[in-house]
């Protein structure tokens, strides 16, 4: 009994479970059908209508809620049924809102799915397009490779078709085939080219054999010449006395030319010009190359090492120092020592130099030594004027070589380097001006003679350089030096005579000068720029018409108890440029500024051509006589009509050779 009851209980339970499962399946099918129905309905219905219905439902809920609230707040007891109806209607409205919400979500999900599907299609199409484009590009490249393919035979320069049909045999040309077929014609021409090259290769081998035989013959003859060379050197060594007696220093010229080949390019140009001028025009000019030949060979073998050091100097200064190596101890050079080494390298000269010795009359010689600064890249000149003892105290400065060569051409003082780059190079090493380095004087005419041309900073100077090419010629420079030395020698003779108190005989002057003058030259001595500045209270830095490069003298003129002191500045280019006189009366003479100005104008300006120093002194003496006589400070010995004239009370300083000589006003 018990077992049967248990089995019935189990069967009933199983039946119950099966029925429940079936109900769940039915519910799931109903829910799925409802969902499918709502999805279809959401696709069929318009979203605008649902939105309008949503607003209407919301308004209905608000209205019902307001009525329910109003009914609940009233005291009427018959409103329960109304409230219940409104609550049911409101609940149905909420159900409607939920349905609208589900439909909107269905619609949104459908739109997203449609968008993703469309995007996937677009991506697929785009990928297909890219694949097609890649295939097109690949095919184009293959087509271009095919079109641009060049066979090796295209690089061969073949003979023209006319020569091919003219020179090649008929077995190669085959006109019946090649005239109508370009491909066969090309093959035939290549075959003919191969045949010709084989023939030329055979000819080349034959010529090579001939060349080897000729080279063997040359080597045998060269060995014979090498054996003959010691004998020839012995003959030349034995013929040296004969060469010297006949004036044919062949060995000396050969050695000098070999030494000149080691010069720097600019010095070699100068040497070549000077040697050519010596051989053609002036046999007294001595041209030689001096210096250490072995050092010059070492410098030339460095292949521009000096220039590379100077170019890399900035880089070496800016690079940081390497850290010390602990394996080995090295002595480190101090910073001051490195700077000093760089200065020495900056001021380095080429080992060889060119020396010119110019001869003048009375055994006077001018030695010019030309150096080349390898880093600064300029030519410097060291000069020395060798003269016999001319006597006199005041002529020494006249014959100093630096004074003779100063301003050989206008503005060329040699105080500054003509290379503008040197200014920055010297400033980087904190060096003073070029003139204080004792490297010689870098005259511009020396650079031009050596073929060096620099761009001047002043544009006016550049125009003058372009217009005047005389400085490029050795002949014109030596002519100017000859004129300058000759003028200085004549001036020294004139000054030596003035030191004795006697005036030289004046001849060849265009302007009339009185010969009978009472004023005497009491003293003529040398002076200085410093004395000139202190006498006229001017600054030593001010340089107008008179500068520190001039040569200064003082002349004291006396007539009776009256004295006049003349400060004379002789320009470097005398007598092309006349001397400049400044005068001062002694305290016992009442002279105004106008009087001094008139006398200075007569002596310095009023000449038809540049006068000599003696002519200017002679006119100064006559003007001093006229001044003293017109002032009544001395007896009247000159002939003049009026002592003074005009508001400035000018004197009759002009001399006219009429009736024995008279003085008139200007």
Secondary structure, 3 states (H helix, E strand, C coil): CHHHHHHHHHHHHHHHHHHHHHHHHHHHHHHHHHHHHHHHHHHHCCHHHHHHHHHHHHHHHHHHHHHHHHHHHCCCHHHHHHHHHHHHHHHHHHHHHHHHHHHHHHHHHHHHHHHHHHHHHHHHHHHHHHHHHHHHHHHHHHHHHHHHCCCHHHHCCCCCHHHHHHHCCHHHHCHHHHCCCHHHHHHHHHHHHHHHHHHHHHHHHHHHHHHHHHHHHHHHHHHHHHHHHHHHHHHHHHCHHHHHHHCCCHHHHHHHHHHHCCCCHHHHHHHHHHHHHHHHCCCCCEEEEEECHHHHHHHHHCCCHHHHHHHCHHHHHHCCCCCCCCCCCCCCCCHHHHHHHHHHHHCCECCEEEEEEEECCCCCEEEEEEEEECCCCEEEEEEEEECCCCCCCCCCHHHCHHHHHCCCCCCCCCCCCCCCHHHHHHHHCCCCCHHHHCCCECCHHHHHHCCCCCCCCCHHHHHHHHHCCHHHCHHHHHHHHHHHHHHHHHHHHHHHHHHCCCCCCCCCCCCCCCCCCCCEEEEEEECCHHHHHHHHCCCCCCCCCCCCCCEEEEEEEEECCEEEEEEEEECCCCCCCCCEEEEEECCCCCCCHHHHHHHHHHHHCCCCCCCCHHHHHHHHHHHHHHHHHHCCCCCCCCCECCCCECCCCECCCEEECCCCCEEECC
